[in-house]
Amino acid sequence: MRSEDRVKSGTQGLAQSSILDPRKSAVVFAYHNVGYRCLSVLLAHGVEVTLVVTHRDNPKETIWFDSVAELAELHGIPTITPDNPNTPEVIAQIRALQPDFFFSFYYREMLKRELLEIPKQGALNMHGSLLPKYRGRVPVNWAIIHGEISTGATLHYMTEKPDNGDIVAQQAVPILPNDTALQVFQKVTVAAEMALNTCLPELLAGPSWPRCMASRPSLRTIRTRRKSSPKSAPCSRISFFRSITARCSSANCWRYPGRVR
């Protein structure tokens, strides 16, 4: 075989391989630091993010976190900020993209059944606790108040019931005795990035990926708590929790956003 024939043959082989294994596409619902970091992970793994659904910043809220919208703009990704993602217009726009996946990273609105049925390979959410513990809002704060010595992040499939789908990956982080809620939240942000980065290659490999990994010993929820009760937790931690909850309750900046309600 002539050299040019070998080159041609090899090129055809690469083209055929790329057709058999195209890039996976995703619509990403994201906000806050976890949204920023996890969107970065998807892009680093070559996921074709065809649309980012995020929020307009609330002028009544102190914006201390990174902007998902700015990250999307940096990468040329279209962005929308609907008040309600479940309207017929938004659903039609997303359905036309025919995404393989949905990813929800601290998005603040619920996704209803009609939306969740769109992605071919499922919709996944990142939650800020070691599920099944602390479903729902402000999981970091509740883990501290209940005297937990660890918490973490959980990637799971989404259902209509909040934080209830099959677990794909978990990453634990320690809660030290004098950690504030902000410090623990920063650890959970890193945990979310690590959990997604670890499992994403297999998740993108295809439908053979097991939909529930909770039976693995490394993914079992750590239930150990501090010997002291929440009432005896350091005053600085309790006062911080109360102040941050009071300060942010109206602005929803500590409202847990990445769940389907």
C-alpha positions in Angstrom: 0.0 0.0 0.0 1.3 3.4 -1.0 2.0 5.9 1.8 -0.7 8.3 0.6 -3.2 5.3 0.7 -2.2 4.5 4.2 -2.7 8.1 5.3 -6.1 8.2 3.5 -7.1 4.9 5.2 -6.0 6.2 8.6 -7.9 9.4 8.1 -11.1 7.5 7.2 -10.6 5.3 10.3 -10.4 8.4 12.5 -13.5 9.9 10.9 -15.5 6.7 11.3 -14.4 6.5 15.0 -15.4 10.1 15.6 -18.8 9.4 14.1 -19.3 6.4 16.3 -18.2 8.3 19.4 -19.4 11.9 19.0 -19.1 14.6 21.7 -21.8 14.5 24.2 -24.0 17.5 24.5 -25.6 19.1 27.6 -27.9 21.8 28.7 -26.6 23.2 32.0 -28.7 24.8 34.6 -26.3 26.6 36.9 -25.6 29.4 39.4 -23.2 30.3 42.2 -19.7 29.0 42.8 -20.6 25.3 42.4 -22.3 26.2 39.1 -19.1 28.0 37.9 -16.7 25.2 39.0 -18.8 22.3 37.7 -19.4 24.1 34.3 -15.7 24.4 34.1 -15.3 20.7 34.6 -17.7 19.9 31.8 -15.8 22.2 29.4 -12.5 20.7 30.4 -13.8 17.2 29.5 -14.9 18.4 26.1 -18.7 18.3 26.7 -20.5 20.4 24.1 -22.6 22.7 26.3 -25.2 24.0 23.9 -27.1 26.3 26.4 -26.6 27.6 29.9 -29.7 28.4 31.9 -28.9 30.6 34.8 -30.3 33.5 36.9 -30.1 37.3 36.7 -28.4 38.5 39.8 -30.8 39.9 42.4 -29.9 43.5 43.3 -31.1 42.8 46.9 -28.6 40.0 47.2 -24.9 40.4 48.0 -23.1 38.9 45.0 -19.9 37.4 46.5 -19.7 34.4 44.2 -18.5 33.8 40.6 -20.7 34.4 37.6 -21.8 31.5 35.6 -23.1 33.9 32.9 -19.7 35.4 32.5 -18.0 32.0 32.2 -20.5 31.0 29.5 -19.9 34.2 27.6 -16.2 33.7 27.8 -16.7 30.3 26.0 -19.3 31.6 23.5 -22.1 29.6 25.0 -25.7 30.9 24.6 -27.3 31.9 27.9 -30.9 32.4 29.0 -32.3 33.6 32.4 -35.9 32.7 32.5 -37.9 33.4 35.6 -39.6 30.0 35.1 -37.7 27.3 33.0 -40.9 25.2 32.7 -42.8 27.5 30.3 -43.7 26.1 26.9 -41.4 28.5 25.1 -38.3 27.5 27.1 -39.2 23.8 26.9 -39.5 24.1 23.1 -36.1 25.9 22.9 -34.4 23.3 25.0 -36.0 20.3 23.3 -34.9 21.6 19.9 -31.3 21.2 21.1 -31.7 17.4 21.6 -29.2 17.3 24.5 -27.7 14.1 25.8 -27.7 15.4 29.4 -29.0 18.0 31.7 -26.8 19.1 34.5 -28.1 21.2 37.4 -25.5 22.9 39.6 -27.1 25.0 42.3 -29.8 26.2 40.0 -32.6 27.8 42.0 -35.8 26.7 40.2 -37.5 23.4 40.0 -37.4 21.4 36.8 -40.7 19.6 36.1 -41.3 16.3 34.4 -41.7 17.7 30.9 -38.2 19.1 31.1 -36.6 16.2 32.8 -37.8 13.8 30.1 -35.9 15.7 27.4 -32.3 14.6 27.8 -31.5 11.3 26.1 -29.1 10.1 28.9 -30.7 11.7 31.9 -30.7 14.7 34.1 -28.2 15.0 36.9 -28.0 17.4 39.9 -25.2 18.3 42.3 -26.4 18.5 45.9 -24.4 20.0 48.8 -24.5 17.1 51.2 -23.8 13.4 51.5 -27.3 12.2 50.4 -29.6 10.8 51.7 -28.8 13.2 54.6 -29.8 16.8 54.5 -32.0 16.9 51.4 -33.5 20.3 50.6 -32.3 23.8 51.5 -29.1 25.0 53.2 -27.6 21.5 53.7 -24.2 22.9 54.8 -25.8 24.9 57.6 -27.8 22.0 58.8 -24.8 19.7 58.8 -23.0 22.2 61.1 -26.0 22.7 63.4 -26.4 19.0 63.8 -22.7 18.6 64.8 -21.6 16.5 61.8 -17.8 16.0 61.5 -18.1 15.6 57.7 -20.3 16.6 54.8 -19.7 16.7 51.1 -21.3 16.8 47.6 -23.5 14.3 45.8 -24.1 13.9 42.1 -27.4 12.1 41.5 -30.0 11.6 38.8 -33.0 14.0 39.1 -36.6 13.0 39.7 -39.6 15.0 40.5 -39.0 14.4 44.2 -36.3 16.6 45.7 -32.8 15.1 45.9 -34.2 11.6 45.6 -32.6 10.1 42.5 -30.0 7.4 42.1 -26.6 8.4 43.3 -23.7 8.6 40.8 -20.8 10.0 42.9 -20.1 11.4 46.3 -17.1 13.3 47.8 -16.7 13.8 51.5 -15.0 16.7 53.2 -14.3 17.3 57.0 -16.0 19.8 59.2 -13.5 21.1 61.7 -14.6 22.2 65.1 -14.3 26.0 64.4 -15.3 26.0 60.7 -17.9 28.5 59.7 -20.7 27.8 57.3 -18.8 29.8 54.6 -15.6 27.8 55.1 -17.6 24.5 54.9 -19.4 25.8 51.8 -16.0 26.5 50.1 -15.0 22.9 50.9 -18.2 21.5 49.5 -17.6 23.5 46.3 -14.3 21.7 45.8 -16.0 18.4 46.7 -18.5 19.0 44.0 -15.8 19.7 41.4 -13.9 16.6 42.4 -16.9 14.3 42.4 -18.0 15.4 38.9 -14.4 15.3 37.5 -13.9 11.8 38.8 -17.1 10.2 37.4 -17.6 12.2 34.2 -15.5 10.1 31.8 -17.4 7.0 32.6 -20.7 8.9 32.6 -20.0 10.2 29.2 -18.9 6.8 27.9 -22.5 5.7 27.4 -25.6 4.0 28.8 -23.6 1.2 30.3 -22.7 3.5 33.2 -24.5 2.2 36.3 -27.3 4.5 37.4 -26.7 3.9 41.1 -23.3 3.7 42.8 -24.6 4.0 46.4 -23.7 0.4 47.2 -20.0 1.1 47.0 -18.5 1.4 50.5 -16.7 4.6 49.6 -20.0 6.3 48.8 -21.9 5.4 51.9 -23.1 8.4 54.0 -20.9 9.0 57.0 -23.3 9.2 59.9 -20.9 9.9 62.8 -21.4 13.1 64.7 -19.5 15.0 67.3 -19.9 13.8 70.8 -21.2 17.2 71.8 -24.8 18.1 70.9 -25.6 20.9 68.6 -26.5 23.1 71.6 -22.9 22.8 72.9 -21.3 23.7 69.6 -18.9 26.7 69.7 -20.8 29.9 70.1 -19.0 31.5 67.2 -20.4 28.8 64.9 -23.9 29.1 66.1 -23.9 32.9 66.0 -22.4 32.8 62.5 -25.2 30.4 61.4 -27.8 32.7 62.9 -26.4 35.8 61.4 -25.8 34.4 57.9 -29.3 32.9 57.9 -30.9 36.1 59.0 -28.9 38.2 56.6 -29.6 36.1 53.6 -33.1 34.7 54.1 -34.7 37.5 52.2 -32.1 37.4 49.4 -32.1 33.6 49.2 -28.3 33.5 48.9 -28.1 30.5 51.2 -31.2 28.9 49.8 -30.2 25.5 48.4 -30.7 26.0 44.7 -29.7 22.7 43.0 -32.8 20.7 43.7 -36.0 19.7 42.0 -38.9 20.7 44.3 
